[in-house]
Amino acid sequence: MSPIKRFLLSSNGRKTVMALTGLFLILFLVVHLAGNLQLLVPDQGRSFNEYSHFMSHSLLIQTVSKLNFAFIILHVLYSLWLTKQANAARPVGYQGRAAKEMTTWSSRNMGILGTLVLAFLLVHLKGFWYELKFGEVPVVLYPGAEEALTDAYRVVSEAYKNPLYALFYVLSMVAVGFHLYHGFQSAFHTLGLSNYRYKPVIRTVGTVFAVLVPALFALIPVVMYLQSAGY
């Protein structure tokens, strides 16, 4: 067995893969948020449709997108593997006050949070990515434009007219926030970057990130729903 394969199959190797894929997905969230915030630009969806057109026609972006899907699958598989290993090593687990003193609520419930996030991703991909890729989406020609664009903005706005879907999205962002709160700090700790000097900074940055990013994502369906309702 090669040294690389032996490392990837080891406990430390699995944790490292989890940390690296998690950090990549965190970076992807920032880029994805920057694009999605263009949904709130008051220009009949032109900014978002131009962004969507660029993303779907850029070879670099499409390559990164495929890597993102691969890392999501890898992240899920390794999380299941680590959870199974942890349960086997500690079948009874910590109890009562000791559990609360030694761990955070997020860390104790990462399995549940991860499952909720995965469920959200599947619904999200079905409602948007799959629809844009394989559905019958209208096109729109903006004044001064040389070509018509796929009206991705309409797909999103129609989805957020449904209050239940908008609420589902907002509640899902709560789960994402708790997942990020533990995952952000855990990734740096696993990679050996969270020593006594940097740990407070990482904790602060991680907390701000875990609150701000999901909150901005949640703001989008709330604003778009209120706009569709005439507020």
LUMBAVEX-448150 format. One line per 3 residues: number of its first residue (from 0); for each residue x, y, z of N, C-alpha, C, O, CB. Coordinates in steps of 0.2 Angstrom, whole numbers, plus 5000, padded with zeros to 4 digits. Glycine has a CB too. Example, Ala and Ser with C-alpha at 12.3 -4.5 7.8 and 13.67 -1.06 7.14 Angstrom:
<nodes>
0) 5066,4972,5039,5062,4978,5039,5066,4984,5039,5071,4983,5042,5057,4978,5045  5064,4989,5035,5068,4995,5036,5064,5000,5039,5067,5006,5040,5070,4997,5029 $
</nodes>
This chain:
<nodes>
0) 5004,4994,5000,5000,5000,5000,5004,5006,5000,5009,5007,5004,4995,5000,5006  5003,5011,4996,5007,5017,4995,5006,5021,5001,5001,5021,5005,5005,5021,4989  5011,5026,5003,5010,5030,5009,5004,5035,5008,5001,5036,5013,5017,5034,5009 $
3) 5003,5037,5002,4997,5042,5002,4991,5038,5003,4986,5041,5007,4997,5045,4994  4990,5032,5000,4984,5028,5002,4983,5026,5009,4978,5026,5012,4984,5022,4997  4989,5024,5012,4989,5023,5019,4987,5029,5023,4983,5028,5028,4996,5020,5021 $
6) 4989,5035,5021,4987,5041,5025,4980,5042,5024,4976,5044,5029,4991,5047,5023  4977,5042,5018,4970,5043,5017,4965,5038,5021,4960,5040,5022,4969,5043,5010  4968,5032,5022,4964,5027,5025,4964,5028,5033,4961,5025,5037,4965,5020,5023 $
9) 4969,5032,5035,4970,5032,5042,4965,5037,5045,4962,5041,5042,4978,5035,5044  4965,5037,5052,4960,5042,5055,4962,5049,5054,4958,5053,5052,4960,5041,5063  4969,5051,5054,4971,5058,5053,4970,5060,5046,4968,5065,5044,4979,5058,5055 $
12) 4971,5055,5041,4970,5056,5034,4963,5058,5033,4961,5062,5029,4972,5050,5030  4958,5054,5036,4951,5055,5035,4949,5062,5037,4945,5066,5034,4947,5050,5038  4952,5064,5043,4950,5070,5046,4953,5076,5042,4950,5081,5041,4953,5071,5053 $
15) 4959,5075,5039,4962,5080,5034,4958,5081,5028,4957,5087,5026,4969,5078,5033  4956,5075,5025,4951,5076,5019,4945,5080,5021,4943,5084,5017,4949,5069,5017  4942,5078,5027,4936,5082,5029,4937,5089,5030,4933,5094,5028,4933,5079,5036 $
18) 4943,5091,5033,4945,5098,5034,4946,5102,5027,4944,5107,5026,4951,5099,5038  4950,5099,5023,4951,5102,5016,4945,5103,5012,4944,5108,5009,4957,5098,5012  4941,5097,5011,4935,5098,5007,4930,5103,5010,4927,5107,5007,4932,5091,5007 $
21) 4930,5103,5017,4926,5108,5021,4928,5115,5019,4924,5120,5018,4926,5107,5028  4934,5117,5019,4937,5123,5018,4936,5125,5011,4934,5131,5009,4944,5124,5019  4936,5120,5006,4935,5122,4999,4927,5124,4998,4926,5129,4995,4936,5116,4995 $
24) 4923,5120,5002,4916,5121,5001,4914,5128,5004,4909,5132,5002,4912,5116,5005  4918,5130,5010,4917,5137,5013,4919,5142,5008,4915,5147,5008,4921,5137,5019  4924,5141,5004,4926,5146,4999,4921,5147,4994,4919,5152,4992,4933,5144,4997 $
27) 4918,5141,4992,4913,5141,4987,4907,5145,4989,4904,5148,4985,4911,5134,4985  4905,5144,4995,4899,5148,4998,4900,5155,4997,4895,5158,4995,4898,5146,5005  4906,5158,4998,4907,5165,4998,4906,5167,4991,4903,5172,4989,4915,5167,5000 $
30) 4909,5163,4986,4908,5165,4979,4901,5164,4977,4899,5169,4973,4913,5160,4974  4898,5159,4979,4891,5158,4977,4886,5164,4980,4882,5166,4977,4888,5151,4980  4888,5166,4986,4884,5171,4989,4885,5178,4985,4880,5181,4984,4886,5172,4996 $
33) 4891,5179,4983,4892,5185,4979,4888,5185,4973,4886,5191,4971,4900,5186,4977  4887,5180,4970,4883,5179,4964,4876,5180,4965,4872,5183,4962,4885,5173,4960  4874,5176,4970,4867,5176,4972,4864,5183,4975,4858,5185,4974,4865,5171,4977 $
36) 4868,5187,4978,4866,5194,4980,4864,5198,4974,4861,5203,4975,4872,5197,4984  4866,5196,4968,4864,5200,4962,4857,5199,4961,4854,5203,4957,4868,5198,4956  4854,5195,4964,4846,5194,4963,4843,5200,4966,4837,5201,4964,4844,5187,4967 $
39) 4846,5203,4971,4843,5209,4974,4844,5216,4970,4842,5221,4972,4845,5210,4981  4848,5216,4965,4849,5222,4961,4843,5223,4957,4840,5219,4954,4855,5221,4956  4840,5229,4958,4834,5231,4955,4835,5233,4947,4834,5238,4945,4831,5237,4958 $
42) 4836,5228,4943,4837,5229,4936,4833,5223,4932,4836,5221,4927,4844,5229,4934  4828,5221,4934,4824,5216,4931,4828,5209,4930,4827,5205,4925,4821,5218,4924  4832,5208,4934,4836,5202,4934,4842,5202,4929,4845,5196,4929,4832,5196,4932 $
45) 4844,5207,4926,4849,5207,4921,4856,5205,4924,4859,5201,4921,4849,5214,4918  4857,5208,4930,4864,5207,4933,4865,5199,4935,4870,5196,4933,4865,5211,4940  4859,5196,4938,4860,5189,4939,4860,5185,4933,4863,5180,4933,4854,5187,4944 $
48) 4856,5187,4928,4856,5183,4922,4863,5183,4918,4865,5178,4915,4850,5185,4917  4866,5189,4918,4873,5189,4915,4878,5185,4919,4882,5182,4916,4875,5197,4915  4877,5186,4926,4881,5182,4930,4880,5174,4929,4885,5170,4928,4880,5183,4938 $
51) 4874,5172,4928,4872,5165,4927,4875,5163,4920,4877,5157,4920,4865,5164,4928  4874,5167,4915,4877,5166,4909,4884,5165,4909,4887,5160,4906,4875,5171,4904  4888,5169,4912,4895,5169,4913,4897,5162,4916,4902,5159,4914,4898,5175,4916 $
54) 4894,5161,4922,4895,5155,4925,4894,5148,4921,4898,5143,4922,4891,5154,4932  4889,5148,4917,4888,5142,4913,4892,5141,4907,4892,5136,4904,4880,5142,4912  4895,5147,4905,4899,5146,4899,4907,5147,4900,4911,5147,4895,4897,5152,4894 $
57) 4909,5147,4906,4916,5148,4908,4919,5141,4909,4916,5137,4914,4917,5152,4914  4924,5139,4906,4927,5132,4906,4930,5132,4913,4929,5126,4917,4932,5131,4901  4933,5137,4916,4936,5137,4923,4931,5136,4928,4931,5132,4932,4940,5143,4924 $
60) 4925,5140,4927,4920,5139,4932,4916,5132,4932,4915,5129,4937,4915,5145,4931  4915,5130,4926,4912,5123,4925,4917,5118,4928,4914,5113,4931,4911,5121,4918  4924,5118,4928,4928,5114,4931,4928,5114,4938,4928,5109,4942,4935,5115,4928 $
63) 4928,5120,4941,4927,5121,4948,4921,5118,4951,4920,5115,4956,4928,5128,4950  4915,5119,4947,4909,5117,4949,4909,5109,4949,4906,5106,4954,4903,5119,4943  4912,5106,4945,4912,5098,4945,4917,5096,4951,4915,5091,4954,4915,5095,4938 $
66) 4922,5100,4952,4926,5098,4958,4922,5099,4965,4922,5096,4969,4932,5103,4959  4917,5104,4964,4913,5106,4970,4908,5100,4972,4908,5098,4977,4909,5112,4969  4905,5097,4966,4901,5091,4967,4905,5085,4970,4903,5082,4974,4898,5090,4960 $
69) 4911,5085,4967,4915,5079,4969,4917,5080,4977,4917,5075,4981,4921,5078,4965  4919,5086,4979,4920,5087,4986,4915,5086,4990,4915,5084,4996,4924,5094,4986  4909,5088,4988,4903,5087,4992,4902,5080,4994,4900,5078,4999,4896,5090,4989 $
72) 4902,5076,4988,4901,5069,4989,4907,5066,4994,4905,5062,4998,4901,5065,4982  4913,5068,4993,4919,5066,4997,4918,5068,5004,4919,5064,5009,4925,5068,4994  4915,5074,5005,4914,5077,5012,4909,5072,5016,4910,5071,5021,4912,5084,5012 $
75) 4904,5071,5012,4898,5067,5015,4901,5060,5017,4899,5057,5022,4892,5066,5010  4904,5057,5012,4906,5050,5013,4911,5049,5019,4911,5045,5023,4910,5047,5007  4916,5054,5019,4921,5054,5025,4918,5056,5031,4920,5053,5036,4927,5059,5023 $
78) 4913,5060,5031,4909,5061,5038,4906,5055,5040,4906,5054,5046,4904,5067,5037  4903,5051,5036,4899,5045,5038,4904,5040,5041,4903,5037,5046,4895,5042,5032  4910,5040,5037,4916,5035,5039,4918,5037,5046,4919,5033,5051,4921,5036,5034 $
81) 4919,5044,5047,4922,5046,5054,4917,5045,5059,4919,5043,5065,4924,5053,5053  4910,5046,5058,4905,5045,5063,4905,5038,5065,4904,5037,5071,4898,5048,5060  4905,5034,5060,4905,5026,5062,4911,5025,5066,4910,5021,5071,4905,5022,5055 $
84) 4917,5027,5064,4923,5026,5068,4922,5028,5075,4924,5025,5080,4929,5029,5065  4919,5035,5076,4919,5037,5083,4914,5034,5087,4915,5033,5093,4917,5045,5082  4908,5031,5084,4903,5028,5088,4906,5021,5090,4904,5018,5095,4897,5027,5083 $
87) 4910,5018,5085,4913,5011,5087,4918,5012,5093,4919,5008,5097,4916,5008,5081  4922,5018,5093,4927,5019,5098,4924,5021,5105,4926,5019,5110,4932,5024,5096  4918,5024,5104,4914,5026,5111,4907,5025,5110,4903,5030,5109,4916,5034,5112 $
90) 4905,5019,5111,4898,5017,5109,4893,5020,5114,4887,5021,5113,4897,5009,5110  4895,5022,5120,4891,5024,5125,4891,5032,5125,4885,5035,5125,4893,5023,5132  4896,5035,5124,4897,5042,5123,4897,5046,5129,4896,5043,5135,4891,5045,5119 $
93) 4898,5053,5129,4898,5057,5135,4891,5058,5137,4886,5058,5133,4902,5063,5134  4890,5059,5144,4883,5060,5146,4883,5066,5150,4888,5068,5153,4881,5054,5151  4877,5069,5150,4875,5074,5155,4880,5080,5154,4882,5083,5149,4875,5072,5161 $
96) 4881,5083,5160,4885,5089,5161,4892,5088,5157,4895,5093,5155,4886,5091,5168  4895,5082,5158,4902,5081,5155,4902,5083,5147,4906,5086,5145,4904,5074,5156  4896,5080,5144,4896,5081,5137,4896,5089,5135,4899,5091,5130,4890,5078,5134 $
99) 4892,5093,5139,4891,5100,5138,4898,5104,5139,4899,5109,5136,4885,5103,5142  4901,5101,5144,4908,5105,5146,4913,5103,5141,4917,5107,5139,4910,5103,5153  4913,5097,5138,4918,5095,5133,4917,5097,5126,4922,5097,5122,4919,5088,5134 $
102) 4911,5098,5124,4909,5099,5117,4904,5105,5117,4901,5106,5122,4907,5093,5114  4903,5107,5111,4898,5112,5109,4892,5109,5107,4892,5103,5105,4900,5118,5104  4886,5112,5107,4880,5109,5104,4881,5107,5097,4878,5102,5094,4874,5114,5105 $
105) 4884,5112,5093,4885,5110,5086,4889,5104,5085,4888,5100,5080,4889,5116,5082  4895,5103,5088,4899,5097,5088,4895,5091,5089,4896,5086,5086,4905,5098,5092  4891,5091,5095,4887,5085,5097,4882,5083,5092,4880,5078,5092,4884,5086,5103 $
108) 4880,5088,5087,4874,5087,5083,4876,5088,5076,4872,5089,5071,4868,5091,5084  4883,5087,5074,4885,5088,5067,4882,5083,5062,4881,5084,5057,4893,5087,5067  4880,5077,5065,4877,5072,5061,4870,5074,5058,4869,5074,5052,4877,5065,5064 $
111) 4866,5077,5063,4860,5079,5062,4860,5085,5057,4857,5086,5052,4856,5081,5068  4864,5090,5059,4865,5096,5055,4868,5094,5048,4865,5097,5043,4870,5101,5058  4872,5090,5047,4875,5088,5041,4869,5085,5036,4869,5086,5030,4881,5083,5041 $
114) 4865,5081,5040,4859,5078,5036,4854,5083,5034,4852,5082,5028,4856,5073,5040  4853,5088,5038,4848,5093,5036,4851,5097,5030,4848,5099,5025,4847,5098,5042  4858,5099,5030,4861,5103,5025,4861,5099,5019,4860,5101,5013,4868,5104,5027 $
117) 4862,5092,5019,4862,5088,5013,4855,5088,5010,4854,5088,5004,4864,5081,5015  4850,5087,5014,4843,5087,5012,4842,5094,5008,4838,5094,5003,4838,5086,5018  4844,5099,5011,4843,5106,5008,4846,5106,5001,4844,5109,4996,4846,5111,5013 $
120) 4853,5104,5001,4856,5104,4995,4853,5100,4989,4852,5102,4983,4863,5101,4996  4850,5094,4991,4846,5090,4986,4840,5094,4983,4839,5094,4977,4844,5084,4989  4836,5097,4988,4830,5101,4986,4833,5107,4982,4830,5109,4977,4826,5103,4992 $
123) 4838,5110,4984,4840,5116,4981,4843,5115,4973,4841,5118,4969,4846,5119,4985  4847,5109,4973,4849,5107,4966,4843,5105,4962,4843,5107,4956,4854,5102,4967  4838,5102,4964,4832,5100,4960,4829,5106,4958,4826,5106,4952,4828,5095,4964 $
126) 4828,5111,4962,4824,5117,4961,4827,5122,4956,4824,5125,4953,4822,5120,4967  4834,5122,4956,4837,5127,4952,4842,5124,4947,4841,5125,4941,4841,5132,4957  4847,5121,4950,4852,5118,4945,4849,5113,4940,4850,5114,4934,4858,5114,4949 $
129) 4845,5109,4942,4842,5104,4937,4837,5107,4933,4837,5106,4927,4838,5098,4941  4833,5112,4935,4828,5116,4931,4832,5120,4926,4830,5120,4920,4824,5120,4936  4837,5123,4928,4841,5127,4923,4845,5123,4918,4846,5125,4912,4846,5132,4926 $
132) 4847,5117,4920,4850,5112,4915,4846,5108,4911,4848,5107,4905,4855,5108,4920  4840,5106,4913,4836,5101,4909,4829,5104,4908,4825,5101,4904,4836,5095,4913  4827,5109,4912,4820,5112,4911,4819,5116,4905,4824,5118,4902,4818,5115,4917 $
135) 4813,5118,4904,4812,5123,4899,4811,5130,4901,4806,5132,4904,4805,5121,4895  4817,5133,4901,4818,5140,4904,4817,5145,4899,4821,5145,4894,4824,5141,4908  4813,5150,4899,4813,5156,4894,4819,5160,4894,4823,5160,4898,4807,5160,4896 $
138) 4820,5163,4888,4825,5168,4888,4823,5175,4888,4817,5176,4887,4829,5166,4881  4827,5180,4889,4825,5187,4889,4831,5191,4885,4837,5190,4886,4824,5189,4896  4829,5196,4882,4833,5200,4878,4833,5207,4881,4828,5211,4880,4832,5200,4870 $
141) 4838,5209,4884,4838,5216,4887,4840,5221,4882,4844,5220,4877,4843,5216,4893  4838,5227,4883,4840,5233,4879,4847,5234,4878,4851,5234,4883,4837,5239,4882  4850,5234,4872,4857,5235,4871,4861,5229,4871,4867,5229,4869,4859,5240,4876 $
144) 4858,5223,4873,4861,5217,4873,4862,5214,4866,4857,5215,4862,4858,5212,4878  4867,5210,4865,4868,5207,4858,4865,5200,4858,4864,5198,4852,4875,5207,4857  4864,5197,4863,4861,5190,4863,4856,5190,4869,4857,5193,4874,4866,5185,4863 $
147) 4851,5185,4868,4846,5184,4873,4849,5179,4879,4854,5175,4877,4840,5180,4870  4847,5180,4885,4850,5176,4890,4845,5172,4893,4839,5173,4893,4853,5181,4896  4847,5166,4896,4842,5162,4899,4840,5165,4905,4844,5168,4909,4846,5155,4901 $
150) 4833,5165,4906,4830,5169,4912,4831,5165,4918,4825,5163,4921,4823,5171,4910  4837,5165,4921,4838,5161,4927,4834,5165,4933,4832,5162,4938,4845,5160,4929  4834,5171,4932,4831,5176,4938,4823,5174,4938,4821,5174,4944,4831,5183,4936 $
153) 4820,5172,4933,4813,5171,4933,4812,5164,4937,4807,5163,4941,4810,5170,4926  4816,5159,4936,4816,5153,4939,4817,5154,4947,4813,5151,4951,4822,5148,4937  4821,5158,4949,4822,5159,4956,4816,5163,4959,4814,5161,4964,4829,5163,4957 $
156) 4814,5168,4956,4809,5172,4958,4802,5169,4959,4798,5170,4963,4808,5179,4954  4801,5164,4954,4795,5160,4954,4795,5155,4960,4790,5154,4963,4794,5156,4948  4801,5153,4962,4802,5148,4967,4800,5152,4974,4797,5149,4978,4809,5145,4967 $
159) 4803,5158,4974,4802,5162,4981,4796,5165,4982,4794,5168,4987,4808,5167,4981  4791,5165,4977,4785,5167,4978,4781,5162,4982,4775,5164,4985,4781,5168,4971  4783,5156,4983,4780,5151,4987,4783,5152,4994,4788,5151,4995,4782,5144,4985 $
162) 4778,5154,4999,4781,5156,5006,4783,5150,5009,4788,5150,5013,4775,5159,5010  4781,5144,5008,4784,5138,5011,4791,5136,5009,4795,5134,5013,4779,5132,5009  4792,5137,5002,4799,5136,5000,4804,5142,5002,4809,5140,5004,4799,5136,4992 $
165) 4801,5148,5003,4805,5153,5006,4807,5152,5013,4813,5153,5015,4802,5160,5005  4802,5149,5017,4803,5148,5024,4808,5142,5024,4812,5142,5029,4796,5146,5027  4807,5137,5020,4812,5131,5020,4819,5133,5019,4823,5131,5022,4809,5126,5015 $
168) 4820,5138,5015,4826,5140,5013,4829,5144,5019,4835,5143,5021,4826,5145,5007  4825,5148,5022,4828,5152,5028,4829,5147,5034,4835,5148,5037,4822,5157,5030  4825,5142,5035,4826,5138,5041,4833,5133,5039,4836,5131,5044,4820,5133,5042 $
171) 4834,5132,5033,4839,5128,5031,4846,5132,5032,4851,5129,5034,4839,5126,5024  4845,5138,5031,4851,5142,5033,4853,5142,5040,4859,5143,5042,4850,5149,5030  4848,5141,5044,4850,5141,5052,4854,5134,5053,4859,5135,5056,4843,5140,5056 $
174) 4852,5129,5050,4856,5123,5050,4863,5124,5047,4868,5121,5050,4852,5117,5047  4863,5127,5041,4870,5128,5038,4874,5133,5043,4880,5131,5044,4869,5132,5032  4871,5137,5046,4875,5142,5051,4878,5138,5057,4884,5139,5058,4871,5147,5054 $
177) 4874,5133,5060,4877,5129,5065,4882,5124,5063,4887,5123,5066,4871,5125,5069  4881,5122,5057,4886,5117,5054,4893,5121,5053,4898,5118,5054,4883,5114,5047  4892,5127,5050,4898,5131,5049,4902,5133,5055,4908,5133,5055,4896,5137,5045 $
180) 4898,5134,5060,4901,5136,5067,4906,5131,5069,4911,5133,5071,4895,5138,5072  4904,5125,5069,4909,5120,5071,4914,5118,5066,4920,5117,5067,4905,5114,5074  4911,5117,5060,4916,5115,5054,4921,5120,5053,4927,5117,5052,4912,5114,5048 $
183) 4920,5126,5053,4925,5131,5052,4931,5131,5057,4937,5130,5055,4922,5138,5052  4930,5130,5063,4935,5130,5068,4938,5123,5068,4944,5123,5069,4932,5132,5075  4934,5118,5067,4937,5111,5067,4942,5110,5061,4947,5106,5062,4931,5106,5067 $
186) 4940,5113,5056,4945,5112,5050,4952,5115,5051,4957,5112,5050,4942,5115,5044  4952,5121,5054,4959,5124,5056,4962,5120,5061,4968,5119,5061,4958,5131,5058  4958,5117,5066,4961,5113,5072,4964,5107,5069,4970,5105,5071,4956,5112,5077 $
189) 4961,5104,5064,4963,5097,5061,4969,5098,5057,4974,5094,5058,4958,5094,5057  4970,5104,5054,4976,5106,5050,4982,5108,5054,4987,5110,5051,4974,5110,5044  4981,5109,5061,4986,5111,5065,4987,5119,5065,4993,5121,5067,4992,5108,5064 $
192) 4982,5122,5063,4983,5130,5062,4980,5133,5068,4980,5140,5068,4980,5132,5056  4977,5130,5073,4973,5133,5078,4977,5132,5085,4975,5128,5089,4966,5130,5079  4982,5136,5086,4986,5136,5092,4984,5141,5097,4979,5144,5095,4994,5137,5090 $
195) 4987,5142,5102,4984,5146,5108,4984,5153,5105,4980,5157,5108,4989,5146,5114  4989,5155,5100,4989,5162,5098,4983,5164,5093,4980,5169,5093,4996,5163,5095  4982,5159,5088,4977,5160,5083,4970,5158,5085,4965,5160,5081,4980,5157,5077 $
198) 4970,5154,5090,4963,5151,5091,4958,5156,5092,4952,5155,5090,4963,5146,5097  4959,5161,5096,4954,5166,5097,4952,5170,5091,4946,5171,5090,4956,5171,5103  4956,5171,5087,4955,5174,5080,4951,5170,5076,4946,5172,5073,4961,5176,5077 $
201) 4953,5163,5075,4949,5158,5071,4942,5158,5074,4937,5157,5070,4953,5152,5071  4941,5157,5081,4935,5157,5084,4930,5163,5082,4924,5162,5080,4935,5156,5091  4933,5169,5082,4929,5175,5081,4927,5175,5074,4922,5176,5072,4933,5181,5083 $
204) 4932,5174,5069,4931,5174,5062,4926,5169,5060,4921,5170,5056,4937,5173,5058  4927,5163,5063,4922,5157,5062,4915,5159,5064,4910,5157,5060,4924,5151,5065  4914,5162,5070,4908,5164,5072,4904,5169,5068,4898,5169,5066,4908,5166,5079 $
207) 4908,5174,5066,4905,5179,5061,4903,5176,5055,4898,5178,5052,4911,5185,5060  4908,5172,5052,4906,5169,5046,4900,5165,5046,4896,5165,5042,4912,5165,5043  4899,5161,5051,4894,5156,5052,4887,5160,5053,4882,5157,5052,4895,5152,5058 $
210) 4887,5166,5055,4881,5170,5056,4880,5174,5050,4874,5174,5047,4882,5175,5062  4885,5178,5047,4884,5183,5042,4882,5179,5035,4878,5181,5032,4890,5187,5041  4886,5174,5033,4885,5171,5027,4878,5168,5026,4874,5169,5021,4890,5166,5025 $
213) 4876,5163,5031,4869,5161,5031,4864,5166,5031,4858,5166,5028,4868,5156,5036  4865,5171,5035,4860,5177,5036,4859,5180,5029,4853,5182,5027,4862,5182,5041  4864,5182,5025,4864,5185,5019,4861,5180,5014,4857,5183,5010,4871,5187,5016 $
216) 4862,5174,5014,4859,5169,5010,4851,5169,5011,4847,5169,5007,4861,5162,5011  4849,5169,5018,4842,5169,5020,4839,5176,5018,4833,5176,5017,4842,5168,5027  4842,5181,5018,4839,5187,5016,4836,5187,5009,4831,5191,5008,4845,5193,5017 $
219) 4840,5184,5004,4837,5184,4997,4830,5181,4996,4826,5185,4993,4842,5180,4993  4828,5175,4999,4822,5173,4998,4817,5177,5002,4811,5178,5000,4821,5166,5000  4819,5180,5007,4814,5185,5011,4812,5191,5007,4806,5193,5007,4817,5187,5018 $
222) 4817,5194,5005,4816,5200,5001,4812,5199,4994,4808,5202,4993,4823,5203,4999  4814,5193,4991,4811,5192,4985,4803,5190,4986,4799,5191,4982,4814,5186,4981  4802,5186,4991,4795,5185,4993,4791,5191,4995,4786,5192,4992,4795,5180,4999 $
225) 4794,5195,4999,4790,5201,5000,4789,5206,4994,4784,5209,4994,4795,5205,5006  4794,5206,4990,4793,5210,4983,4787,5207,4979,4783,5210,4976,4799,5210,4979  4787,5200,4979,4782,5197,4975,4775,5198,4978,4770,5197,4975,4783,5189,4974 $
228) 4775,5199,4985,4769,5200,4988,4766,5207,4988,4761,5209,4991,4769,5197,4996  4771,5211,4985,4769,5218,4985,4771,5223,4990,4768,5228,4991,4762,5219,4984  4775,5220,4995,4778,5225,5000,4783,5229,4998,4786,5233,5002,4780,5220,5006 $
</nodes>
